[in-house]
């Protein structure tokens, strides 16, 4: 016997409220079998407004019923009053199985029955349920049977009264309809079946209840009332309108969400954005899967998606992902007054705050904290820009340390290349010297001689490193040009051209810029500002001015040049003019992710800003 059949006329379909997978299963069942009545676990007082709100889907709305307040006199205790407005509500959400059942029933001209007990003070209870994604692999009957041993007894009082009332209503419906589909909560299913089979029992009289009202949900707060993420709920609605398959959107929707966030992230940050490669996406999805498995789930939660994005791609991408998943594309104009929702509360159009109880409670939700540094508000950025003191500027020490380490790395790479230029091969006699030279040995294979490498020690050193990240550089993109002197002996004298930090303020007295190119002199020494030095006015481009200054102020003969392309003839002639030689270090020898992060740096409006700069500085 089918465990979901109460009788030859009644089929029970237990669901987990707020699950898109169960909403798809409800739709499939109702369209596959010849039902003529759909019974749902809602009281009759909600029927008119719920069905009216369904007509306005895909716009999200709440059908709210305010609970009576206790106006009885009580002794004054000196404590703050705990009297507050409370209301129960039905979320008219496309991913609610009950709403999906009513939606299909209206389209297929089936009768609808609201069979729950009228309660003035609704009691909410949650249950621990498995992940609904298992429905993709097992039938609803097997899913319900597997969960059955873990379903505990209902709390005494109103929950049991409601189940007995619904069982009596089903017996009455059985007399009028041939095939009835009863959609109920999975936690109520065994007790509803038990109450139905036990027969009539003394019932509880329905309460006097207030009239229901319909409210539209502010799209920016729809996250707090929807069962699925707003973005994924929008995908279900888009699939419905475009007649696409939605059988696997609980997983495919997460992939679509990440790709959407990646496109927005690239559009917003441009060259400053981190490289999000297919390999990193694969690592992200594996990490999210593992986080979900640690919580004994098959699909990830919002917290897991965001925390994984923060740890792999950084705060900026995590914020972009959060903004994307909170967006519901079908906000539109609504004929109903709008409410702003929060965790268990809503602000009504008149400004009052009402505490909410859902009539369709799903799996218990736990809210966690994820610390992300928010984006600055445009009006704050404008105020910070106006308050900037142009006579007090300094760098941020952690970025100084990072760029100095990279300068040392580039210098070492250049010295290694310089040593390679001096290397030679000679015929093996008594010592292998610096190792067997395979290429030269194979070239002289016919002679039978072996050749070894001879790498003489490096002669001289490097005291100047030039980094050119954007060649050719457009002067309009890099209007800020400055020469900075070292604050201590571990820093280089630095001359650079970069984007205007005032156009991207990230905090009070904190601006963000991007290197176009820079020259480092170490050990540090005082030099005139190269951008106003008339001795370099014979050059035309920003890169040539940096190279001319490097060749003029460098004490060693060799200068390391980090760039994507090999220095051309003009640059080499410029170096020979000062008696110098350029050693090219290819930019692609280093991680592009590292280069992108090093190019972004912050300018502080005075050393006092360093005390709080870490609270505002965010890496892309």
N, C-alpha and C positions, 0 to 999 in steps of 0.2 A: 504494500500500500504506500502511496505517496505521502511522506510525512507532512507535507504542506496542505493536504486536503482535510478539512474539517468534516466535510460530508460530500455527498455527490454533487451538491450545488455551491459549496463554499470552498474556495482556495485561498489560503493565507500566504501572503508574500512578505516575509520578514526582511527588513532592510536596516541599514545603518544610516541614520539621518545625516544629510549634508555630504553624501558621497556621490560624485559624478558617476562612478562605476555602477552603483546601485540604481541611479536614475536611468542609465542606459539599459540595465536589466529590466527595470519596471516597464519601460517603453517596449522592449522586445517582447515581454510576456503578454502585455495587453494587446499588442498587435498580432501575436501568434495564436491566441486562443479566443474563442467567441464569447467573451464576457458581455453581459448586458447591464452590469452594475459594478461600480467601484466604491468601496467603503474605505474611509480614511480616518485616522485617529485624531480628529479635531471635533470640537463641540459645534452644534448647529448655529450658534450665534455668530460664528466666523464665516459661514458659508457664503453669504451674499458679497461681503467685501473681499474675501479671498478670490472668488471667481471674477470679481470685477478687476482686481489687481492683476490676475493672470492675463486678462485681455490686454494689459499694457506691457507685458513682457516683450522684449528682454530688459526693460527698465526694472531695476531692483526696487522693491518697496517692502514696507512692513505693514501688517495688519495688526493693530495694537488694541488691547482691551485693558483699560485701567482698573486696578483692583481698588475696592472700597477702603478708605482710610479710617483709622480708629479715632473717633472724636470723643471718646469717653474721657471724663475728667479724671485726673490722677494727681497725686500729691507732688508738690514741687520738691525736687531733689538737689537743685543747684547745678546739675549737669546739663550739657547741651541737649537740646531736643533731638530725639532719634526719629521723629516723624518725618517721613519722606514719601514721595510719590513712587508707586510701584505699578508696573504694567506687565502683562504677559503679551507675547507677540508671536505671529507666524511670519517667518521670512519667506517672501515670495521670490524664491531663488531657483533658477533653471536646474541647478544641480541637487535640489532637494527631491528625493524620491516621491514624496507625497505630492509636491507641486507638479512633478512630471506626470504622475498618475492622473491628477485632475486635468492637466493640460491635454493629455491624450484622450481622456474620457469625453471632454467637451468637443474635441475635434471629431471623434468617432460617434458622437451622439449617444453615449452611454449615460445611464443614470448615475448620479453622485450622491453618496450618503455620508454625512458627517455624524459619526456614531459615538463620539467621546462624551463624557459627562461634563455638564456645565459646572464649573468651579469658580467661585469668586476669588479664592486665593490659591493659585496654582503652585503645586509642589514639584520642583525640578529634581530629577535624579539622573545621574550618569552611570554608565557601565563601561568596563574595560572590554574592548572588542578587537578582533584581529584586523589586519589591513584589508580593506575591500578589494585591493588589486588581485587577491586570490580568486575572485570571480572570473578572471580571464582564463583560469586553468580548470576550475571545477564548476559544477552546476550549483544553482542556488540551493537545491535540496541538500547536496553534499556539504555545502558551506554551513548551512543552518544546523545540520546534524552534527558536524564536527565541533561547532561552538556550544552545542546544547549542554555538555557536561560542566562547562565553566560558567553557565548563567546562574546567578544566585537568586534566592527568593526576593520577591518584591518587598519594599518597605511596607510596614503596616499602615493602615489608614487610607489616605486618598488614592495612592497608586493601585491598591487592590480594589478599591471601590470602582475606579475607572475601568479596570479590566473586566470586572463582573458586569458593569453597565454595557460595555462594548459587546460582550458575549450575548447579553439579552437582545441588543439591537440587531445582532447578526441573525438570531433566531426569527426575529420579526421580518427582516429582509428576505430570509429564506422562503417565506410564504408568498412573496410577490415577484421574485426574480428566479430565473433558471440557473444562471451562472454568475456568481458573485466573486469578485477579487477583493480581498481585504488586505490593504497595505498597513502594516503595523511595525513597530520598533522590534528589532531582533531580541532585545531583552524582555519584551512583553510577550513574545510569541508562545513559549511553552505554557505560560500562565493563562493566556487567552484561550488556548486549546483546552486546558484543564477546566477553566470556568465554563466553557461551552459544553463540555461533555458531562459536567456535573448537573447541568440543567438549571432551572429557575432557582434563584435565591433572593431573599429579601433585598431590595435595592435601596439606594440612598437617593433622597429627593434632590433634584438639581438646584443649584444656588441661583439666587437672583444676581444677574451680572449686568455690567454696564454695556452700552453700545460700543461697537468696534469702530475704529477710525483707520484710514489708510494714509500712510506717510511715505513719500519718496525718500530714498537714502542718498545723502550727499555722496557723489562718486568717490571723493577723496577718503571717505570713511567706510566704504563698502566692505573692506577687509574684515571688519569686526562682525559682520552679519552673514557673510557668505560661508558656505561649507567648504568650498574649494578656494584656491587663490583667485582673486579677481581676473587675472590674466587668463588663467586656464578656464574659468567660467566663460569668459568671452570667446575662447576657442570652441567650446561646446556650442555656443549660440551661432558662431560663424559656420560651423559644420552643419548645423540644422538648416540655416538659411541657404547655404550653397550645396546642400544635399551631398555632403562629403561624409566619409566614415568617421565615427568618433569612438570606435571600440577601444582604442589604446591611447586616448588623449591624456590620461593620468601620467603616462611616461613620456609620450611624444610631446606633450605640452611643455614639459620641463626643458626638453631640448630646444623647442621653439622659443621658449622664454630666454634661454641663455644666448641664443643667436641674436635675438632682438636686442638684448642688453649689450651684446658685443658691438652691434652696429651703432647703437646710440653712443656708446663709450668712445668709439673711434671718431664719430662725428663731432663729439663735444671736445675731445682733447687733441685730435689731430696727431701731429708729430710727437706730442708729449705722451700719447697713450702707450701703454705696454703692448708688446706683441702677444696676441692671444692665438697661438698656433693650434692646429688640430691635435698635436701631441698634448698640449696643456689642457685642452678640452677633455681629452680622454682621461688624463689624470684627475681632473675635476670631477667627472662623472663617477670614476672609481671611488674617489674620496667620499662623495655624497652617498654613494651606495653603502659604503662601509659605515658611515655615520648613521644611516637609516637602520642598518642591521644591528648596530649597537643598541638602538632603541627598540629592537624587535619589530621593525616595520619593513615593508617592501617598497614603499614610496617615501620620498623625503618630505620633510616639513619645511615651512618657510625659514625657520631658524637654521636648519641644516644647510639649506641652499645659500643663505646669506653668509653664515660663518665660514663655509668652505670657500666662497668667493673672496671673502676678506683675507683668508690665510694663503690663498694661491695667487690671486690677482691684485690684492690690495684694497684699501678702503674706498678709493674712488670707484672702482668697478663694483664693489659690494653695494655702494649707495645707488649707482645706476641700476643694478639688478633689483634692488628694493623698490625703487621708483617704478620700474617696469612691471613687476609682479603685482603692484598695488593698483595698476590702471585697469579699469573696466571700460571697454570701448563703446558701450551702449548707454552712455549717461543721458544725453538728450534732454529735451524739455518734458516735464511731467505735469499733469493736471493736479497733482497732489502736493500739499505743502511738504517741504524738505526738512529732514532731521539730520543732525550730525551725531554719529554713533562713536562709542568708545568701548572699553572693556566692561560689559555689563551695564552700560548707561547710554542715554541719548539726550541731546539737547533739543527740546521742542521749538517750534517756530516762535512761541511766545517768550523764549528764553529760559523756561523752567527746565530742570534736569529731572529725568525720570529713570528709575532703576528698572532694568529689563530682565524678564524671564522668558526663555524661548519655549514655545510649545512643541518644538521638534528638536529635543536635545540629542546630540550625537555623541561621539567619543569625547571624553573629558579633555579639555585643552589646558595646557600649562604654558604660561607666558614666560619667556626667558629674556635676559638682557644681553644685547650685543652692542658693544661700544664702538660706534662709528663716528668719526669727526664729520659733522655736517658741512654742507656747502655754505659759504657766506651769502647772506641776503644782499641783493643788489643795492638796496638803499644804504646798508652798512658799508659796502665797498665804496660807494660814492663819498660817504663821510670820511672814511679812512684816507681816501685819496686827497681830499681837501685839507686834511690835518697833517699831511706829510711835511716834514721839515727837510728841505733840500740840502741843508748844511750838516746833516748828521746821518751817515750811512755806514753800515758794517755788514759783515757776513755772518752766517750761522756756523758755529764751530764744528758740529758733526759733519756738515757738508765740506768744510775745509779739510778735515781729516781724510774724508773719502777721496776728494780730488787729488790731494797730495799723495796718497797711496797709489792712485792710478798713474800720476805723473812718474813716480818711481818705477812703476811697472813698465811704462812706455820707455823710460830711459834704459832700463835693463834690457828690454827687447832690442832697442837700437844698438846698444853695445854688443849684443850677441850677433846682430847682423853685421856690425863693423868687423867683428872677429872672423865671420864667415868670408868676408871679402879678402882677408889676408891669408886664408887657408890655402894650402897647396898639397899636391900629391907627389910622392917620390917612391922610387923602387925599394921594395923590402930588402933589407940587408940583415940587420941583427935585432931590430926592435920593431914592434907593431905601432910605436908612437901613439897616435890618437885613434887607432882603429883601422881596420882594413877598408880600403876604398874600393867598394864593389864595382862602381861604374868604371873607374879607370882600369881595374883588373880585367873586366869583361872586354873593354875596348882593346886591350893588348893580349887577349886570350891566345892568339896565334903564336905569341912569343913564349908563353909559359911563365911569364914573370908576374909576381904579386906586387901590388901597390898599396901604400898605406897613407893615411891622412896625417898632415902636420898642421896643427892649429897653434900659431904663436900667440902669446898672451896679448891682451888688448893694450894698445898704447894710447895714453891719454884718457880723457873722461868727457862727460857731457855736463854742461851747466845750464843748458837752454833746451826747452821742449816746446814745440809749437803744435797745438791741436786745432785742426780745422774740421769741424763736424758737418758743415754745410757749404759745399763748393759747387758752383759759384754762389756766393752769398748775395742776396738782394739787400741793398742798404735800407730799403723801406721796411724790410722785415726785422732789421736789427738796428734800431735807432739809438740804442743806449750803448755808449762806448766810454770806457773808463780805465784808468790805471790805478790799481790798489797796491799799497805798500804793505809789507809783512808786519804783523803785530808782534811776532817773536821769531826766534832763529830757526824754528822748525817749519816756517811757512815760506812760500816763494813770493817774490815780487810778481804781480799778476797784471797783465793788460788784456782786455777782452772786449769783444763786441757781442751784444745779446739783445733779446727782445726787451721791450719796455716793461719794467716790473710794475709801473704804476697802472698799467692796463689790466693787471691781474692781481688784485689785492686779496690776500687770504686771511688777513687778520689785522687788528689795529697796529699799525707800524710795521707790517710784514707784507712784502710784495714778492711775487714769484716771476722769475725770468728764465730764459732758455739760452744756453751758450750757442753762439754761432761759430766762434773761434776764440782761442786764447793763447797767450805766450807766457811761459813760466820761467823765471830766472831763479836758480838756486845754486849756491847760497844767495839769500836775498841781498839786494843792494838798492840804494836810492837812485831813481832815474826820473827824468822829466816825463810829463804826461805825453805819451807817444802820439796821442790823437791831436795834440796842439803843437807838436814839435815841428818847426818848419823844415828841418833836415830831411823829413820823410815825405815832403809834399810832391816829390817827383813821381810817386806811384799813383795808380788810379783806383785800385780796388781795396777792400777791407783786408783780404787775405795778404796782398802784397805789402800793405803797411805793417801788418804783424810780422811778416818775414823780414822786412827791412829793419824793423826795430830789433828783432831777435838777432840778426846778423851784426847789427851795430853794437849791441850791448853784451853779446856773448863773449866770454873770454877764451873759450875753447874753440878749436878749429871746426869741430863737427856739431851740427844741430839736428836734433831729432824732429821729424815732421810726421805727425799722425794725420792721415787723410785717406779718403776712399780711393783716390786715383794717384798714380805716380806723379811726382812733381814734373811739370813741363819744362821746356827749354827756357822760357822766360824766367821761371823761378830759379833755375840753376844759374842763369846769367846774373840774376840779382844777387845770389849768394857769392858768386865769384867776384863780383864788384867789391865786396867787403872781405874777400879772402877766406870765405867759408865754404863748407861742403855740407849738403843736405843728406841725411840718412832717412829714407822713407820707411815708415812703419805702417803696414796696411791696416786700415780701420776694421776690416773683416776678420782680423786675427782675434778680436775680442768679442765677447758676448754682446749682441745688439741690445739685449735687455739691460745689461749693465751700462752700456753707453747712453741709452735713453734716460735712465735714472740719474746718471752723473750730469747729463746736460741740464737738468732742471735744478735750479738753486734758488735760494731766497735772499732777499736784501732786507735788512732790518734798519729801522729808523732810530739808530742809537744802540749802545751796548746794553742799556737798561731793558730793551725789548727781549734780550736773550733769556731773561728770567721766566718768561711765560710763552716764548715762541713755540715750544714743543706742543702746547695745547691747540695750536692752530695749524701747524704745518702738516700737510698731508701729501704723501707721495701718490702719484698716479698709478 
